[in-house]
Amino acid sequence: MTENQIKNPARWQDIVARYNQPDALRSTWQIINSLVPFIALWILMAYSLQVGYWLTLLLAVPTAGFLVRLFIIFHDCCHGSFFKDNRANELVGLFLGLLVVTPFYQWKRDHSIHHATAGDLDRRGTGDVMTMTVAEYMVLPWYKKFGYRILRNPLILFTVGSLIDFVLLQRFPTSNSGKKEISNVWWTNVVLAGIVIILGMTVGWKTFLLVELPVLLFATSAGVWMFYIQHNFEGTYWERHDKWEFFKAGVTGSSFYKLPAILNWFTGNIGYHHIHHLSPRIPNYKLQQAYRENQIFQEVKPLTFWRSLKSLQYRLWDEERKMLVGFNVLRNRRSRGM
């Protein structure tokens, strides 16, 4: 991707505008082919307990896959890109928010901020995976350093940390939420509590927990990984606000995560994240088409699954070298007397 291409927003806007219109039939079919299998598999998991929990856990993998796919639909509704009618986006988003245990209006607000600030070092902290600079980390007291290391440890971040984020942290409004978002959070909690009580009393609390917990764990872990790898990869873009550029943040600060076709389907093409960040109004089912029909999108170097595993070592942003680094950089600096 050349510098001239990146700095020519009119060209990008003309291209992405061709894909911004949702198709009601495709959107409806996507809801059906995601929601029906999810419900069917969840019920099958409950019955599978009579055979053995090993089978239940095996079934939890595709069930979680469909839940991730439902989250992508929820995500599109938050962007207003799934249906032309805003009310339809809201109704579907509010409903799916219950399945993915995420309040619609608050997540919509936070995610919009994320799109407007991704890659901006001076506007971090809303809708992103917290990333400190090396300088910021080095002046922290020991207990905050310890907390940050725990937070950024992959064994925590992509397992119990992901589950806690969705199951517990999403139950509370953020400090800067408006009245609409706050109300949505509490009403979501009330309805969720009602659903949980009904299911617990219907199928039994033990069955409910043995089925729901692994599904949520697998789905949230995969979801947080996808969100993480879309912005935390070798060659990503971060800049201070006075030098930050929206199109550069979208193209070089968002990955093109090249996944096998089946994983691409379950993740709703969100791997084409460089296109999504240029225009979140493109429905997920048109992202692949936009990539295939425009050479300019294909010039972004793809991030393969195996190469993405390197991102597990990244913990901090090094402003001097403009790159993500691990904690080992701190030892190297100390050895040099810095």
PyMOL commands that set and color helices and strands:
alter all, ss='L'
color gray80, all
select helices_A, chain A and resi 3-6+9-19+24-48+53-79+86-99+104-117+121-123+134-138+142-152+154-167+169-171+179-203+205-229+241-243+246-252+261-266+273-278+284-293+295-298+305-313+328-335
alter helices_A, ss='H'
color red, helices_A
select strands_A, chain A and resi 132-133+257-258+303-304+316-318+323-325
alter strands_A, ss='S'
color yellow, strands_A
deselect
rebuild
show_as cartoon
